[in-house]
């Protein structure tokens, strides 16, 4: 399928960079292909911006910052509200653009557009609440205040698995705080970001406020980490790349907000509602075809209900549909061949170490990116899948005997983004909510994210928080003002 066959407003399909309020091919002539992972077909070619283009975008954002940072919060609010309205007006087109370049099922894409728009809506209100804070003076004849001021230009680097929501979660917070932005979308999914830039243009965003620069990340983002005018860097992606950006940003001492890898445990105790736990485990593992940092990557079930859980879970998984995103199946294709190779690697390693394959474990057909939803049981702790994020539709399940044991295993990872806990024991809920070393804990449910909550992890799953009132804080400095009244 092609964009023109599906998208009603074809002006949303942009293939150029958006810099200083203008659509531009930039200073180079290179382009890169974008493929539909569901068919393998090329759906378009996008401008591959140069290092000079990246510098131009920062210059535009830096030039606009002086005026934008002084706008009234009501002005920022109005622009973000218009952006939100336009996203909702064009929800169906935005969702179809996402399906074509990312592959996720259409209903999931629609849900992501709702999620993406919610950040513009939320921060349109939150920007009006940046009040000056008074401090009780410890000095005679002195009045003390804390002012919150935007840090400057913010570079936003977004992933392919949530190409709309991860952009708005960053951009809406930064813009509400008074920052200007430069955005680098993933090469796999640039069209969603460029469509949002088109809607920002229609909303009346000032030139230089919101710039989108597609191309080679290693060149573009490196230019931004080196540029002292970029005062904040927000990145969503792998821990490995996060470490690299952390090092690259050290010379310019940037404010860093990083949402990195996950390795979420899902723990089911014998006193849990087993049917509900199975349903929620399916959601936690297979949403976005498992290509989600919140995905349940390790499932632990108390031994007395282990076989019953596994039987119910396998039946649910075998009933899931796998197909082309526009047909709205339960699962779509993986994003590229490397993702398929990782599933194969983890499955083969687990089986070699004694795990049992209950369903799936292979491509639906050779040469495609459609990997069957897979369940492995009795997976040993030393299997690679128990150590690394799989980022795909492979669910490893293992039994445990005691609360102390499962707490230790769940925490034995460098990651700490989210943990899922299923139990009806109030004391256990309290204990494990305290002891699990994860930035977010979901109890007897899977869905926990949303614009009002501070999303983020512990340990090597990242630094900082996105969403909620906390999402603006990393884009602002606190200035202490002490006035003498004598």
N, C-alpha and C positions, 0 to 999 in steps of 0.2 A: 504494500500500500504506500501511497505518497501523501504528503501533507495536503496537497490541493484536493485530494479525494475525500479528506476527512475534516479539515479545518474550515469552518465557515468564514472566519476573518483571517485571510491569508497574510495580512499585514503583520500578524503576530509572528510569522515565521521569518526570522531575521538571520542573516548569515554573516553580517559584518560586526566589527567591534562598535561599542557605544562609548564614545569618549567626548567629554565636554558638551553633552547634549546633541551630538551629531553621530550619525551612522557612517562609519569609515572603514575602508579596506586597510588603513594604516600605512605604514611606510614600506612594507614589504609586499611581496606578490604571492607568498605561499598560502596554501589552504590545506585543510585536513578533512578526510572523509568521516562522516558519521553513519553508522550502520544500525539498522533495526535488528536487535538481537534475536527477535522472534523469527525472522526470515533470512537474516544474513545479508539482505539487500542494502545498498547504499541509499540513504534517504536524502543526502545533501552534502555539500562541501561548505565549510565555515572558514572564514578568515583566520589565519594563524598569525596573530600579532607578534611584533618584534619587541626586543628589549627597549627600543626607542619609543614604541607605542606605550609600553608599560610606564616609562618615565613621563610621557605626555599625560597619561591618565592621572598620575600622582600630581603633576603640575596643575592640571585642571582642578583636582580635588583640593589641593593646597590653596589655590587662588580663591576658590569659593568659600573655603572654611572661614575666612575673616568675616564675611557677611552672614553665612548660615549660622555660625555659632552665636550670633547676636539676635537671631530671629526670636520673636515671642513664641513661647510654647504653643500658644493657640494656632500660630501659623504652621508649625511642624505638625500639630495634630490634624489640621485640615488637609494637608497634603497626604499624610498617611491614611486618613479616612477615605480620600478619593482613590488612593491606590487600592485599598481594601475593596471598595465598591466595584472598581474595574476588574479586579481578580474574580469577584463573585459573578459579575456580569458575563465574563468570558470563561467561566469555570469549565465548561465542556471542552472548549477548544484547548485550554491549557492542559487538561487531563489527557486529551488525545495526543497532543505534542509529546507529553511525557511517555505515554505508552509506546509511541513509535521509536523514541530514542533510548528508553530505559527498559521497556519490556514488561513492566508490572501490569497485573490485571487492571482493567478499566475502573472497576469500583474502588480499588486501592488508590489509583491515580486521582480519582475524584476526591477521595478522602484526604489525600495529601494536599490538594489545592485548598480544601477547606482549612486544613491545618496551617498551610502557608499563609493564607489570608488572615487567619486569626491573630497572627503576630502583628500585622499592620494595624488591625483593629485594637488590640490590647495596648500597643505602645502609642497609639494615637491618644489614648486616655492617660497612660502613665507619664507621658512627657509633661503633662500639666501638673504633676505632683512633685516636681523637683524643688521642694521648698528649702529655703535657707534654714539652717539649724542653729539654734542658739546654745551656747555653752555657759553653764554657770561659772562666773568668774572666780578665780582664786587670787586675783590681784586687785588692789584697791583702785577705784576710779577707772576701771577698764571694762569695756564691753567686748564680748567675744562671739564671733559667728563662724560658721563653716559654710563655705560656698561650694557648690558642685559645678565644675566647668568641664566642657568636652576636651578630650585629650588632643584632638587634631584629626589627621587623615587616618582612617582605619582600612586596612587591607583584609578582605574577606575571601577565604579559600574554601570552596564548597565541593562536596563529593557527588558521585554519580547515583548513589542509591536513593537519596531524597533531594533531587536537584532543585526543587522549588522551596520546600519547607526549610532546608538548612540555609538557604540564601535569605529568606525573609526573617528567619529567627535572628540572624546576625544583623542584617541591614536595618530592619525596623528599629531595633534597639539602639544601634549606633546613630541613626538619623534622629531618633527621638532625643538622644543625649546631646545632639548638636554637632556630631561629627559628620564629615564627608567621607565617601567610600570609594574604594576601587575593588572590583570583584574579579576573581578568576574562577570560572566554572570548570568542572571536569571535562576533558576532551571527549569522553563518552556521551555526555549529556549537556551540550552547550545551549541547545535550542530553548530549554525551559528558562534559563537565566536571561537569554536575549529577549524572550517574550515578556518577561517581567520588566525588562528595561523599556520595552515598547510601551507597556502600561504605565510605567513611571513617567515616561515622556508625555503621555496623554494626560496624566494627572497633574502635570505642570511642575515637575521637579526642576529646580534651577539647574542651569548648566554647571557641570562639574560635581554635583551632589552625589550622583550615582553613576559610576562608570563600570562597564563590563568589558573585560579584556580576555578573549579566548585565545588558546594557543598552547605552547609547550610550557608546562608548569615549571620545569627546572630553570628555565630562563626568566620567565615573567615574575614568578614569586621570588626568586633569588634577587632580582632587581629591587623588589619591594623590601625584602629583609635588609638589603644594604642601604636603602634610602632613609636618611635620618628624618625626612619630612613625614614618613609613615610612623605614626606613634603607637599604633596598636595593630596586632595581627590576630585574627580569629580564624582558626583552622578546624575542620572536621575531616578526619581520615585515620589512617593507620598510626599506631604508636611509633613505628619505625620512621615514617616521614615526619611525625611530630617531633621526634628527637632531632632530626636534621634541621628543621625550622627553628627549633629552640637554640641550637648552636649558631645558626646563621644570624639570628636576631640578637645575639649577645653583644656585638660591638655597638649596636645602636640602642641597647637597653629598651626594647619595646615592651609595651603591655601585651601579654600573651593570654589568649583564651583558647584552650584546646580541648576538643572532645575527641578522644582517641579510641583505641580498640576496646573491645569488651570480651568477656569470657564468662557469661552469666550462668550461675547455677540455678536450677529449679529444683526445689526440695519438697518432697511429698511425704508427710508423716501418715501413720496408719489411722490417725483420728480425723484426717481430712475428709471432706466430701469427695469421694473418689471420682465420680462422674464429672463433677465440676473441675477437679484437678486435671483430668484427662483433656477436657475441652480447652481449658486455659493453657495447658502444655502445648497443644496443637497450635493455638494462636501465638504463643510465645516463641515457638520454634520456626514456624513456617510462614509468618507474615513477611511480605516482600521476598517470597521464595527463599527465606532464610538469610537474605542479604541485608542484615540489619544488625547494628552494633548492640541493640537490645535483645537480640535473639538468644534464646535459651540454648547455650552451647553444651551444657552438662546437666543431665537429668538424674537426680538421686531419689530413690524411692525406698521407704522403710521395708525391710525384708518381708514382714508378715503380709503386706499387700502388694508386693513386687510383681508376682506373676499375674495377679488380677489387673493391675495397672497396665502391664505390658500388653496383655491380650486386648484390653479395651483401646489402648493407644494405637496399636498396630491396625486394628479394624478401622478406626477413625482415619488414620493416615492412608490406608488403602482405598478409602472412599473419596479421597481428594482428587479433583480434576487438575490436569496439567495441560496447558495449551497456550494458544496465541492470546496476547493481552487484550486485543479488541473483542475477543469472544468472551471475555470476563470469566476465566477459569479461577480455580482456587490458587494455582501457582502458575507462574510464567517461566520464561527462559532465564538462565543465568546471563550475566552481562558479557562475558567473553570466554575464550578458550582457557585462559589461566584459571578462571574460577572453576571450570569443569575439572581441570587437572588437580586442583586442590581437593575437590570432593573425592576423586579417585584415590589420591594419595592417602587421605585420612581413612577411607573405608578399607583399603588394602592393608594398611598398617594395623588397624584394629583387628581385622580378621586374622592376620598373621600372629597376633598376640593373644588370640583365644576368644574374641568376641563372636557373637552369633548374628548373622544377617537375617532379620525377620521380614523385611520387605525392601524393594528398591535396590540401590547399590549400583546403578548404571544409567547411561543415557537412554532416553526413550527410543531414539534412533541414532545411529552413528552419524557423526558430522554435524549434529545439531547442538544447541545449547540447552536442550530440555533434559534436565536431570531428574530422575524419578524421586519422589519423596521417600526418604530412606530411614529405617529404624535399625539400629544396632543395639543388642542387649548384652548384658554381662561384659561390658567393656572394661578392661583393666585400667588401673590408674596410670600405667606407664605408656598407654597408647598416645600417639601424637594428638589425636582429637581431644584428649583430656588435658592437653597442655596448651594448645593453640586454638585461636578462633577459626572456625571452619568457614563462616560466611556463606552458607549454602544450606540446602534442604536435607541435611544429614543429622539425625537425632541419636546421640549415644545415651544409653540408659544403664545405670548400675545400681545395685542394692546397697543399703547401709543398715547398720544395726543400732547405733546409739546417736543421740543428739551431739555428743562431744565429737564423735568420729566425723559426722557429716559437716559439722561446723569447721573442723580442721581442714577437711578436704576442700570445702567450698572456698575457704580463704587462702588456700595454697596456690596462689596465682599472683602475677605481677599486676593483673587487671583488677579494677574495682568500680565498674560502672553501675550495674544493676544486679539484684538478686531477687528471685521469686520464691516465696514461701507459702506452702499450703499446709495449714494446721488449724484446728478449732480450739486449741489449748491456749487460753489467754496468757498464762505465764510464759509459755514457750514463745509465743509471738513477741512478747516484750524482750525476753532474753536474746533471741536471735536477731531481732531488729537492732539491738544494741551491739551484738558481737560480730555480725556479718560486716566485713570491711568493704562496703560498697556505698557509693554515693546516693543510691536510690534503692529502696526495698519495697517490693510489691507483695501484698499479703492477700492471698486467696483471689487474685485477679491478675490480669496482664496489662490492660490499658491503664497507664498512669500519667502519660505525657499530656502536655497542653501548654498554651501560652502563659498561664499564670504561675507555672511551677519552675523552680530553679533546676534546670537539667544539667547534670554533670557527674563526674566520677572522682574516685580516689585513686591513689597510687599512680600507676602508669596509664590509667584511663583518662588522664587529662588534668587540666587546671582551670579554675574559673567556673562560672555558671552561666548558662544561657536560658532565657525565659524569665518571666516574673520581674519584679522590681530589681532583683539581683542582676538581671541580664544587662541593665544599663550601667551598672556600677563600674565595670571594667573599661567602659568607654568614657569615664569621667575621672578627673582629679578632684581631690578635696583641697580647697584653699582655705587656710585658717587666717582670719582677719581679726586683729586685736586693736581696738580704738581707745585712745586715752580721753577720758571725759573731764579731766582735772582742769 
